[in-house]
């Protein structure tokens, strides 16, 4: 005689199995991790090595605690960005875990893992992280500061050169004005004796003209 199990009992047993898997999978197991397809070594798609095969992780329950756990295992201080939806591209290999659940500050190997054999997933949900290197996200902050300093120095140099140019132009203008004034005075001095001489000659000619008229 076949015994039928009510749906409620089946669902309860299903959740118990999942719970047991979550509690056992990953216990006393040290996983290898790598970041793939990022612009720098501290970011990329998270790939995990299980039984000699690399695979990806689905983005179910993938948040800051999980990113921090991954980055700490890879030797970084903590995670700075958490990515879902295959931000770094879809992985070519199998998806090994439907979800990874970590508590704050937990080591990655101590997190709870739910394999895709229980819940399916697709590669468009592959997770990724960016880890903090302790240098302001791979030194970009320092680079920005350096660029800012260079820009300020260049602006100061440009201002100094522009100021020197203005001062030189003003001096040149004053010198030219003074030169024109001196030249004008010299011309006046040169023409003044000639005018006086003409006046003397004119005065000397006037009596002769008078005497001629009287005769």
C-alpha positions as CSV (number, residue, x, y, z in Angstrom):
1,X,0.0,0.0,0.0
2,X,1.4,3.4,-1.0
3,X,1.7,5.9,1.7
4,X,1.2,9.5,0.6
5,X,2.9,12.4,2.4
6,X,1.1,15.6,2.9
7,X,2.6,18.6,1.1
8,X,3.3,20.3,4.5
9,X,5.4,17.3,5.7
10,X,7.3,17.2,2.4
11,X,8.0,21.0,2.6
12,X,9.2,20.6,6.2
13,X,11.5,17.7,5.3
14,X,12.8,19.7,2.3
15,X,13.8,22.6,4.5
16,X,15.4,20.3,7.1
17,X,17.6,18.8,4.3
18,X,18.6,22.3,3.1
19,X,19.4,23.3,6.7
20,X,21.6,20.3,7.2
21,X,23.4,21.0,3.9
22,X,23.9,24.6,4.9
23,X,25.4,23.5,8.2
24,X,27.7,20.9,6.8
25,X,28.8,22.2,3.4
26,X,32.0,24.2,3.9
27,X,32.7,22.9,7.4
28,X,36.4,22.2,7.9
29,X,36.9,23.0,4.2
30,X,39.4,25.6,3.0
31,X,38.3,27.0,-0.4
32,X,40.6,28.6,-2.9
33,X,39.3,31.9,-4.3
34,X,40.3,34.1,-7.2
35,X,39.1,37.4,-8.8
36,X,38.7,37.3,-12.6
37,X,38.1,39.8,-15.3
38,X,38.7,43.0,-13.2
39,X,40.7,46.1,-14.2
40,X,43.0,45.5,-11.3
41,X,44.1,42.5,-9.1
42,X,41.9,43.6,-6.2
43,X,38.6,43.4,-8.2
44,X,36.7,41.0,-10.4
45,X,34.3,38.1,-10.6
46,X,34.5,35.8,-7.6
47,X,35.5,32.2,-8.6
48,X,35.8,29.3,-6.1
49,X,37.7,26.0,-6.4
50,X,35.7,22.9,-5.4
51,X,37.0,19.4,-6.0
52,X,39.6,20.7,-8.5
53,X,37.1,22.7,-10.6
54,X,36.7,26.4,-10.7
55,X,33.2,27.9,-10.7
56,X,31.1,30.9,-9.8
57,X,28.7,31.9,-7.0
58,X,25.1,33.1,-7.6
59,X,24.2,36.5,-6.1
60,X,21.5,35.2,-3.7
61,X,22.1,36.9,-0.3
62,X,25.3,38.4,-1.6
63,X,26.0,41.5,0.4
64,X,28.7,43.4,2.3
65,X,29.5,40.6,4.8
66,X,30.1,38.1,2.0
67,X,32.3,40.5,0.1
68,X,34.3,41.3,3.2
69,X,34.8,37.5,3.9
70,X,36.1,37.0,0.3
71,X,38.5,39.9,0.5
72,X,39.8,39.0,3.9
73,X,40.5,35.4,2.6
74,X,42.4,36.9,-0.3
75,X,44.5,39.0,2.0
76,X,42.9,42.4,1.8
77,X,41.6,44.5,4.6
78,X,38.0,44.3,3.6
79,X,35.6,44.7,0.7
80,X,34.9,48.2,-0.8
81,X,32.3,47.3,-3.4
82,X,29.8,44.5,-3.8
83,X,28.7,43.5,-7.3
84,X,25.8,41.4,-8.5
85,X,24.4,40.5,-11.9
86,X,27.6,39.4,-13.6
87,X,29.1,42.9,-13.4
88,X,32.5,41.5,-14.4
89,X,31.1,39.2,-17.1
90,X,29.6,35.7,-17.0
91,X,31.8,32.9,-15.9
92,X,32.5,30.1,-18.4
93,X,32.5,27.3,-15.9
94,X,29.8,25.9,-13.7
95,X,27.9,27.7,-10.9
96,X,28.9,26.0,-7.7
97,X,26.9,27.7,-5.1
98,X,23.4,29.2,-5.2
99,X,24.1,31.3,-2.1
100,X,26.8,32.0,0.5
101,X,25.7,33.4,3.8
102,X,28.3,35.0,6.1
103,X,27.9,36.9,9.3
104,X,29.8,40.2,9.9
105,X,33.5,39.5,10.5
106,X,33.2,35.8,9.7
107,X,35.9,33.9,7.8
108,X,34.8,32.8,4.4
109,X,35.4,29.1,5.0
110,X,33.0,29.3,8.1
111,X,30.1,30.8,6.0
112,X,27.1,28.7,5.1
113,X,27.0,27.5,1.5
114,X,24.0,26.4,-0.5
115,X,25.0,24.4,-3.7
116,X,23.2,24.8,-7.0
117,X,22.2,21.1,-6.8
118,X,19.5,22.3,-4.4
119,X,18.6,25.6,-6.1
120,X,19.5,26.4,-9.7
121,X,21.0,29.7,-10.9
122,X,22.3,31.2,-14.1
123,X,25.6,33.0,-15.0
124,X,23.9,36.4,-15.4
125,X,23.8,36.4,-11.6
126,X,27.5,35.8,-11.0
127,X,28.9,37.8,-8.1
128,X,31.9,40.1,-8.0
129,X,33.8,42.2,-5.5
130,X,36.3,45.0,-5.2
131,X,38.7,44.7,-2.2
132,X,40.2,47.6,-0.3
133,X,43.9,47.6,-0.5
134,X,44.5,50.0,2.4
135,X,45.7,52.6,-0.1
136,X,42.4,54.3,-0.8
137,X,41.1,51.7,-3.3
138,X,44.3,50.8,-5.2
139,X,45.8,54.3,-4.8
140,X,43.3,56.2,-6.8
141,X,42.9,58.7,-4.0
142,X,46.6,59.3,-3.9
143,X,46.7,59.7,-7.7
144,X,43.9,62.2,-7.5
145,X,45.7,64.2,-4.8
146,X,48.9,64.1,-6.9
147,X,47.0,65.4,-10.0
148,X,45.5,68.1,-7.9
149,X,48.9,69.2,-6.6
150,X,50.3,69.3,-10.1
151,X,47.4,71.3,-11.4
152,X,47.8,73.9,-8.6
153,X,51.6,74.1,-9.2
154,X,50.9,74.7,-13.0
155,X,48.3,77.4,-12.2
156,X,50.8,79.2,-9.9
157,X,53.5,79.0,-12.6
158,X,51.1,80.4,-15.2
159,X,50.0,83.2,-12.9
160,X,53.6,84.1,-12.2
161,X,54.5,84.1,-15.9
162,X,51.4,86.2,-16.7
163,X,52.3,88.7,-13.9
164,X,55.9,89.0,-15.1
165,X,54.6,89.6,-18.6
166,X,52.3,92.4,-17.4
167,X,55.0,94.1,-15.4
168,X,57.4,94.0,-18.4
169,X,54.8,95.5,-20.6
170,X,54.1,98.3,-18.2
171,X,57.8,99.1,-17.8
172,X,58.2,99.0,-21.6
173,X,55.3,101.4,-22.0
174,X,56.7,103.8,-19.3
175,X,60.1,103.7,-21.0
176,X,58.7,104.4,-24.4
177,X,56.6,107.3,-23.0
178,X,59.7,108.7,-21.3
179,X,61.8,108.3,-24.5
180,X,59.1,110.1,-26.5
181,X,59.0,112.9,-24.0
182,X,62.8,113.3,-24.0
183,X,62.9,113.3,-27.8
184,X,60.1,115.8,-28.0
185,X,62.0,118.1,-25.6
186,X,65.2,117.7,-27.6
187,X,63.4,118.7,-30.8
188,X,62.0,121.7,-29.0
189,X,65.4,122.7,-27.9
190,X,66.8,122.3,-31.4
191,X,64.0,124.4,-33.0
192,X,64.1,127.2,-30.4
193,X,67.5,128.8,-31.5
194,X,66.4,128.8,-35.1
195,X,63.2,130.6,-34.2
196,X,65.2,133.2,-32.1
197,X,67.6,133.7,-35.0
198,X,64.8,134.4,-37.4
199,X,63.3,136.9,-35.0
200,X,66.6,138.8,-34.7
201,X,67.0,138.9,-38.5
202,X,63.5,140.1,-38.9
203,X,64.1,142.9,-36.3
204,X,67.3,143.9,-38.1
205,X,65.5,144.2,-41.4
206,X,62.8,146.5,-40.1
207,X,64.9,149.7,-39.7
208,X,66.3,149.4,-43.2
209,X,62.8,149.2,-44.7
210,X,61.9,152.3,-42.7
211,X,64.9,154.2,-43.9
212,X,64.2,153.3,-47.5
213,X,60.7,154.7,-47.3
214,X,61.9,158.1,-45.9
215,X,64.3,158.6,-48.7
